[in-house]
Amino acid sequence: MKNEENKIGLFWGTDTGMTEEIVTVLVEMIGADKVATYNVFDNPKEQLEQYEYLILGLSTWYDGELQSDWEEFHDNGGFQDIDFSGKKVALFGLGDQEGYDEYFIDGVGIIGDIVLQNGGEIFGKWSTEGYEYTQSKAEKEKGQFLGLAIDEDNQPSQTDERLEQWVAQLKEEGFLK
Ligand SMILES: Cc1cc2nc3c(=O)[nH]c(=O)nc-3n(C[C@H](O)[C@H](O)[C@H](O)COP(=O)(O)O)c2cc1C
């Protein structure tokens, strides 16, 4: 089943509002008419299942754990049971590469793993160049994160440019029109 308007579904969760701010910028860049946004707090499994094109946004907390609403969605909300086959998924994660250098954007790795295990295809993988950290579950292949890494704690001045580059990359990859 496809959503009627053929939009992209953007699902996000936040603890202190940083991810939500990124969502606002991203929606503006992509075009508000092309994307529908959902707070994962509302446990939107059924809504998520309607979309062929998905963007998933989340921060990482407490030494490599999922943001609290994503954690609830993941552990109790059925996220792990979603059939991602035929779905095209782009991920972005917020994290702190200096304060949590052994767990930098781990949430992207945790969620991305499920997307892949359950048959989804991932777009918008991102070079690890320009980041300094020790370890990340999001770095599945050497030198590449499973999704865009945003660090508002240490590199806020790079965020807009990273988002613009990522959107351009998603267009090149055919994920965005
Ligand atoms: C107590 C605490 C734990 C954190 N743990 C991690 C972590 O393990 N990995 C990481 O990359 N960032 C970690 N961060 C950084 C947050 O992910 C980052 O500040 C992010 O921008 C918060 O986004 P949000 O407000 O949307 O939740 C942590 C921050 C705090 C305050």
The ligand as a Gaussian input file, in Angstrom:
#p B3LYP/6-31G(d) Opt

LIG

0 1
 C       23.628000      12.515000      28.599000
 C       23.909000      12.553000      27.112000
 C       24.277000      11.371000      26.455000
 C       24.606000      11.391000      25.087000
 N       25.035000      10.240000      24.466000
 C       25.453000      10.299000      23.176000
 C       26.001000       9.145000      22.531000
 O       26.119000       8.064000      23.115000
 N       26.417000       9.254000      21.230000
 C       26.325000      10.441000      20.548000
 O       26.724000      10.493000      19.377000
 N       25.797000      11.551000      21.123000
 C       25.360000      11.508000      22.427000
 N       24.830000      12.631000      22.998000
 C       24.689000      13.878000      22.198000
 C       23.282000      14.085000      21.648000
 O       22.904000      13.063000      20.764000
 C       23.231000      15.426000      20.915000
 O       23.379000      16.462000      21.852000
 C       22.003000      15.656000      20.052000
 O       22.150000      16.860000      19.342000
 C       20.698000      15.692000      20.846000
 O       19.619000      15.725000      19.943000
 P       18.088000      15.754000      20.420000
 O       17.885000      17.013000      21.205000
 O       17.304000      15.776000      19.150000
 O       17.814000      14.532000      21.224000
 C       24.500000      12.628000      24.362000
 C       24.116000      13.785000      25.035000
 C       23.837000      13.761000      26.383000
 C       23.443000      15.065000      27.060000

